[in-house]
Structure formats: C-alpha cells, structure tokens
C-alpha cells in the first residue's frame, strides 16, 4: 500500500488513545506519531527557561526521544504551551506532512481530526470518564516509580480537560464525523480490537 491512508485519533488525556494508536499502527504497518510528544518537548524546553514559541520553531526530532517527557510537570507544561497559537502554528506543517505520508499513518492527539488532517480516512475520538482516566494515569505513574495520589491525579486530569477544551485555538472536541469510542468499561484488548475493526471496515 503506497497511497496515503490516515487514521486520526483525538481524545482527552489517559483515555487510551496512545495505546490504541500504537496497536493500529503495528497491526496495519502504518507509521505512528504521538503528537502530544511535540508539545511535551516544547513544554520541557520551557521548564528549562526557553521561550515556548522559539522552542516550537526550533524543535528537532531528537527532542522527542528525551527520557523525561512523560513526567507530570512536563505534561502540565505541555498543556499550557498548547494554548499558544504561535506554538501550534509552528508544529502544524510537521504533523500535516506526516499524516499524508505514503504507506499509511496514525496520529493521536487533541486536534488531529478537526485541524491537522480533517480529510483522514478514519477518525476516532477515544474517551473515558475522568475517574477512570485518573486511575489509569495513577497506575502508569506508579508503574514508573513516581509518587502519586489519586485525588491529585484526578484534579490534574480535570484541569487539563478544561484547559484543552476551552482554549481558543483548536479546542479538544470530537469532530462531527468522528466515531466516539468510550473505553471506560473496556479492557485494553477489547478497545484495541474494536478500533482495529473500525479501521478495517474503512479500508475495504
């Protein structure tokens, strides 16, 4: 397969979209981009004192491999820089080009279906309740040896939801033609199987 085929996945933090995106990419042999890493890399740079717009404009692929991009502090910084229009504009072309590369691509983030690639062949909005997402994030953090408390993680999840959905530029929302996949009551394998089936149905 050489023609572009894009799977665009949006959704709030810790809904499972990254896990689902990686599984789809692996199953179909598509390239995968976690676009949140772009914003995390910019956010990490701002924690070092770099201006966010300058950080976005000078971002290199190597920065996406930094080992500390999954920490809570970087996540908060990423959410804050993501509301800056100039930051989003600086990262737009990279994402658009990746999305339409030959051989297929899967992108997950907050505005993939609505802004980055509205012409995507498959659009999914992966979500779950804030409480479920907070428990998943808590397990993830503790699994990496980081100290975390449920109430604080839940507060963080809700704060990020509010910031992402209320920002003026490219707010988090399900596009009108996206398929909503609520993973609240699904096991990981069930959610992946459902998503793969949805993509398979659009490829025939």
C-alpha positions in Angstrom: 0.0 0.0 0.0 1.6 3.3 -1.1 -1.3 5.8 -1.2 -1.9 7.9 1.9 -4.3 6.4 4.5 -4.6 8.4 7.7 -6.1 7.2 11.0 -6.7 10.3 13.1 -7.3 9.8 16.8 -8.3 12.5 19.3 -9.3 12.4 22.9 -8.6 13.6 26.4 -5.6 12.6 28.5 -5.3 8.9 29.6 -8.3 7.7 27.6 -6.1 5.1 25.9 -5.7 6.8 22.5 -1.9 6.3 22.5 -2.2 2.6 23.3 -4.8 2.2 20.6 -2.8 4.3 18.1 0.3 2.2 18.6 -1.7 -1.1 18.2 -3.3 0.1 15.0 0.0 1.2 13.5 1.6 -2.1 14.4 -1.3 -4.2 13.0 -1.5 -2.4 9.7 2.1 -1.5 9.3 1.4 2.3 9.5 3.8 4.9 10.8 2.7 6.4 14.2 3.1 9.9 15.6 2.1 10.7 19.2 1.6 14.4 18.5 1.5 15.1 22.3 5.2 14.4 22.3 5.7 17.5 20.2 4.0 19.7 22.8 5.7 17.8 25.7 9.1 18.5 24.1 8.2 22.2 23.8 6.9 22.2 27.4 10.1 20.5 28.7 12.1 23.2 27.0 10.1 25.9 28.7 10.8 24.4 32.1 14.5 25.0 31.2 13.7 28.6 30.5 13.3 28.6 26.8 10.6 30.7 25.2 7.8 28.4 24.1 7.5 29.9 20.6 11.2 29.7 20.0 11.2 26.1 21.3 8.4 25.1 18.9 10.1 26.7 15.9 13.5 25.1 16.6 12.1 21.7 17.7 14.2 18.7 16.4 13.2 15.1 16.0 15.9 14.2 18.6 14.0 16.2 21.2 11.1 13.7 21.0 13.4 10.9 22.3 14.1 12.7 25.6 13.6 10.3 28.6 11.7 12.8 30.8 8.8 13.7 28.6 6.3 11.6 30.5 6.6 13.3 33.9 3.6 15.2 35.4 5.5 18.5 35.3 6.2 18.2 31.6 2.5 17.2 31.0 1.3 20.3 32.7 3.8 22.5 30.8 2.7 20.8 27.5 -0.9 21.6 28.2 0.0 25.3 28.9 2.1 25.8 25.7 -0.6 24.1 23.6 -2.9 27.0 24.1 -0.4 29.4 22.4 -1.4 29.9 18.7 2.1 30.5 17.6 3.3 27.2 19.1 0.5 25.3 17.4 1.2 27.0 14.0 4.9 26.1 14.3 4.1 22.5 14.7 1.3 22.3 12.2 3.3 21.6 9.0 5.3 18.7 10.5 2.1 17.0 11.6 0.3 17.5 8.3 3.2 16.1 6.2 3.5 13.1 8.5 -0.3 12.4 8.3 -0.3 12.1 4.5 2.9 10.2 4.0 2.8 7.2 1.7 2.1 3.8 3.3 -0.4 5.0 5.9 -0.1 6.9 9.2 -1.7 7.0 12.6 -1.7 10.2 14.6 -3.1 10.7 18.1 -3.6 14.0 19.9 -6.2 16.6 20.6 -6.9 18.2 17.3 -6.0 15.7 14.7 -9.5 15.1 13.3 -10.5 18.7 13.4 -7.4 20.6 12.4 -4.4 18.6 11.4 -6.0 16.1 8.9 -9.7 16.7 8.6 -9.6 14.6 5.4 -8.5 11.5 7.3 -9.9 8.2 6.1 -10.7 7.2 9.7 -11.5 9.5 12.6 -11.8 8.2 16.1 -12.5 10.1 19.4 -11.3 7.9 22.2 -12.6 8.9 25.6 -13.4 7.7 29.1 -14.7 9.1 32.4 -12.3 11.4 34.3 -12.3 9.0 37.2 -11.3 6.0 35.1 -8.6 8.1 33.3 -7.3 9.3 36.6 -6.9 5.7 37.9 -5.2 4.7 34.6 -2.8 7.6 34.9 -2.1 6.8 38.6 -1.2 3.2 37.7 1.1 4.5 34.9 2.9 6.9 37.2 3.3 4.4 40.0 4.5 1.8 37.4 7.3 4.2 36.5 8.2 4.6 40.2 6.8 8.0 40.6 4.9 9.0 43.7 1.3 10.0 43.0 -2.1 10.3 44.8 -5.4 9.6 43.2 -7.1 12.9 44.2 -4.3 14.9 42.9 -4.1 13.0 39.6 -7.9 13.4 39.2 -7.6 17.1 39.8 -4.9 17.3 37.2 -6.9 15.3 34.7 -9.9 17.6 35.1 -7.7 20.7 34.9 -6.2 19.5 31.6 -9.6 18.7 30.2 -10.8 22.2 31.0 -7.7 23.8 29.5 -7.8 21.7 26.4 -11.5 22.0 25.7 -11.7 25.8 26.5 -8.7 27.0 24.6 -9.4 29.5 21.8 -7.2 27.7 19.2 -8.1 24.2 18.2 -10.0 23.2 21.3 -10.4 19.5 22.2 -13.7 18.2 20.8 -15.0 15.3 18.7 -15.4 16.2 15.1 -18.8 15.7 13.7 -17.8 12.7 11.6 -15.6 11.0 14.2 -16.5 7.7 15.7 -16.7 8.0 19.5 -15.0 5.1 21.3 -15.7 5.2 25.1 -13.2 2.9 26.8 -14.5 3.4 30.3 -15.8 -0.2 30.6 -13.4 -1.8 28.2 -10.3 -3.9 28.8 -7.3 -2.8 26.7 -7.6 -5.8 24.4 -11.3 -5.0 23.8 -10.7 -1.4 22.9 -7.8 -2.3 20.6 -9.9 -4.9 18.8 -12.8 -2.5 18.4 -10.6 0.2 16.9 -8.9 -2.2 14.5 -12.2 -3.4 13.3 -13.3 0.2 12.7 -10.2 0.9 10.6 -10.5 -2.4 8.7 -14.1 -1.5 7.8 -12.9 1.8 6.2 -10.2 0.1 4.2 -12.4 -2.2 2.1 
